[in-house]
């Protein structure tokens, strides 16, 4: 069968994508071939496309998560059989194609209660939420948590998961429409609008104390606001740069006793044991309704339009590519 593959010629804008018909070889030792039914997109894909996070060589295939059906099982694989529904996320990237061979240890079998579209839209984000809420900072009942872009793909999962841990969630969103989605996810308080005084609002909502932990995927000038919103001996976590590069932070901003962390889910997932732990936790969370809303779907060949939509900030939830 001839498949479709999306190549990124070189780091740059969406014009660097090109679509090619591709023959997928059979899986090697320890591998399975997955026929993709849905491919997830993430801001990580934009960072890879632009070269903010460099790939080893070009042309390259990006994409860090997908879900589908096991089509062929390679030698030495006993844990899967043809027809199994599976998902995967994390390194190595290369999901922007209609079928793919991957190491069997990177695939996670899906329960009947989780669709392939849900898995493709929520697996990497769910794994990230698990890492952030239970490993980087152990969020527990009574904590106050600040989550930026609370209606986004990752943000909405963070809100739902933090609420399941009985935390009080303060979210930021760019519009009243996105505020409605964040409220439906369980956010206790919302700061609406790009021009809002985030620090003053957080202090007001926490009786002047600040939050225990702030999750900042915005970057740019927002990072200092996030740090200033954290209570003494709390933590600010920078996890992206949707609004610009992460700036240098004067160490004085961390007084008294604040921590600043810059984790990477891809680095976390490089260890297979950690990867499978986070993936199984994310799928378990999906079964309880901790998922990202699917904001839009595009054909795989329309990947450039999907990236435009993702960068615009208009879409709430996750964007899927459908082969």
N, C-alpha and C positions, 0 to 999 in steps of 0.2 A: 504493500500500500504506500502511495506517495503522500507525504505529510507536509505540513506547512511549518516554517520556522521563521522567526523574526531576528534578523541580524542587526546589531548596532555596529555601523562601520567604524566609528571613532567617537570619542567623547564629544558631546555637543547637544544641539537642539534636536527636535523631533524629526527634522529632515535627515538625520543620520540613520534612521530606521529603514530597512528594506526587507520586503517579504520575498521568500524563496520557497520553491517546492523542494522537498527534502525527503530522501529515503532513509528511514530509521533502521539501523542495523539491529540484529538480534542482540539480546542481553548477554553480557559476559558472565564469568564466574561470580556467583554471589549477587547477581543483579536481577532485577525484574524490569519489564517494559510496561509502562503505564500509558494507556490511552486517556489523555486529559479530557475531562468534561467541563472543567472550570479552572481558570488560572487567576490567582489573587494578585492585586497590585498594591504597592506600598510606596511611601515616600523614599524608602531605600532604593527603589527602582530609579527614581529621578536622580538621586545622588550618584548611582552607578552610571546612568545615561550621561550626566553632565561631567563625570570625571571627578566629582568631589571625593568619592571613594573610588580609587583607581582599580581597574581589573587587571589581571596579569598580562593580557594581550588582547588585540583587536584584529579583525572583527570579533565580536563576542555576542553571546546570547545572555540576556539578563532575566530577572524574575526569580523570586525566592520562595514561592509556594504554589501548589496546585493540588487538584484532587481528580480522581478518575477511577478507571477499571484496570485491573491487572490483565494484560493482554498475553504476555509470554513470561514464563519463568525460566531463568537461566540455570546452568549447572550449579549444584551445591546449595540450592535454595529449597528449604522444606517448610518454611513458615507461611508461604503464600501459594495460592493456586489460581489458575486462570478464572477470571470472573470476580475475584475479590474486589471490594470497594476500599480504596486507600487514599491517604493524603500524605503530603510531606511538606517540609518547610526548612529554611535555613540553607547553609552552604552544602555543596557548591551551587552557585546560581546557574540558571539556564532553563527556567520554566516556560519561557515565551515560545512554545512550540506545541504542536498538536499531540505528539507522543514523545516519550523520553525514557531512556534507560537510566535507572538509578540503583545504588546499592540497596539491597533489601533491608538492611538495618536502618535505613533512613525512612522507610515507609511505615505508616501507622494504619492499622486496619480500622475502618470506620464502623461504629455500631449502626444498627438500622435506624436509630432515632436521629442521626445526623446526616443531612444530605451532602452531596459532593459540593454543591454551591455554598452551603453554609461553611463547610470545612475550608474551602478555598478562600473564602472571604475573612475567616476568623482564626485560622490556625496560628500563623506567625504572630498576629496581634495578641492572641490569647496566650501564647508562650511568652511574649514580651511582658504582658500584664502579670503573669505568674512570677517571672523574674523580678519585676519592679516591686510588686506588692508583698512578696513573700521571701525574697532572697536579698535584694538590695536594701530594702527597708521593710521590716516585719510589721505591716499594718495590722492593727488589732482594734477591738471595740473601743470606742471613745476617742480614737485619733481623729484629727482634722486634716484633710487631704485637699490639696489644690491640684486640679487637673485642667491643663490648658486644652483648647480645641475639644471640649467635652462632647461634641456631637460628631466628631470625626470617627474614622474606623477604629483606631486604637483608643481614642478618648472615650468612646461610648462603652467599650469593653472594660476599660479601667474604672469607669463610673459604676457599672453593674457589679464588677468584682469587688471593688472597695465597699460598696453597700452590703454585699454578702458577708463581708468581714465586720459589719456593724460600725464602719467609720462614718463620719460626717463629711460629705463631699461638697466642696466649693468648686464650681466649674466656670471656665470662661468660654464664651462663644461670640461669634461675630455678628449675629443677627437674631431677631426675635423668632424667625422660623427655626433656626438651629437651637434656640433656647427651648422650644417645645420638645424637640427630640431629646435633648439632654435631660429635661424633666421626666420624660417617659422612661429614661434609663435609670432614674432614681436620684439625680442630683438634688441635694438639699437646698443649695443656694447657687445663684448664677450671677455672673458679672458679664453684662452684655455690651458689645460694641468695642471697636478697636481703640477708641479714645478713652476708655474707662480708666479711672485711677485704681489700678489693681491693688496696689499696696494698701491704700486707704480703705478700700472696701474689705479686703481680707482682715485688716486690723479691726474694723468695725464689727465684722461677723464673728470674730474670735475674742471679743472683749479686750482688744489691744495686744493679745499674746502672739498671734501668728499661727500658721499651720505647722503640724509636725513634719510633713513632707510635701514638697511641691514637685510635680512632674511636668517638665517643660520641653515640649517638642517644637517650640516656635523659634527659639534662638534669637539672634540679633539683640536688640535693646531689651527684649522681654526677659532675658536671663537675669539681669540685675534686679528687675522687679520681682522675679520669682524668689531670688535669694533674700531680698528685703521683706518678703511676705512670710518667711520661715521664722519660727520661734527660736530663741536661744537653744542651742544643742539639738536643733532639728536638722533636716537634710533637704537640699535642693538637688534634683536629679535632672541633668540635661540629656535629652534623648533624641534630638533632631534640630534642624535648622531651616524650617519651612519659610521663615521670614528673613533669613540671612545668616551669615557665618557666625559661629559661636565666638564672642569677643573675649579678649583677655579679661580676667577678673582680678582686681586688686585684692590681695590677701586680707586687707582691712575689712572688706565686705563680709568676711566670714566671722567677724567678732559678734557676740561672744560665743565661741564654740560651735558655730554652724559647720556643717559638712557639705561638700560639693562632690557629686559623683557623676561620672560620664560612662555608663555601661553600654555594652554592645550585645544585642541578642545573637548576632552572627558569631561573635567570639564565644559566647556561652554555648551555642549549638555545635561548635567545632568538636566538643567532647561528646561522644555518642551517648554516654550514660546520662549526662545532663540534658542532652537534647531529648531523649526519650522520656525522661522524667517530666520535662516541661510540656512536651507534646501530649502525653497522656493526661496531664493535669488540665491542659487547655481543652481537650476533647471531653473530659469529664465535666468541665464548666459549661461547654456547649450544650450538653445534655440537660443542664439546669436552666438554660435560657440565656447564659452569658455569651452573647454573640454580637457581631457587628451587623448592623442593618446594611443590606445591599442597596446602595444608592443608585447604581447604574450598571448596565451590562453593555459591552461592545464586542463585536466580532474581533477575533485575534488580528485579522488584517487591518483593523481600525485602531491599532495600538497608539498611533500618534494622537488621534482624537481623545483617547482615554487619558493619555498623559497631559494633554491640554486641560481637560476637565479637572484632573487631579491637582494640577498646579494652580488653577484658577481659584480654588477654595470654595467653589459654588456647591459642590456635591457634599451632602451629608452621608456619612457611612462609607462603605467600601465600594470600589469599582472592580468589576470582574471582566475578564476577557474570556470569550467563549469560542473554542476552536470550531 
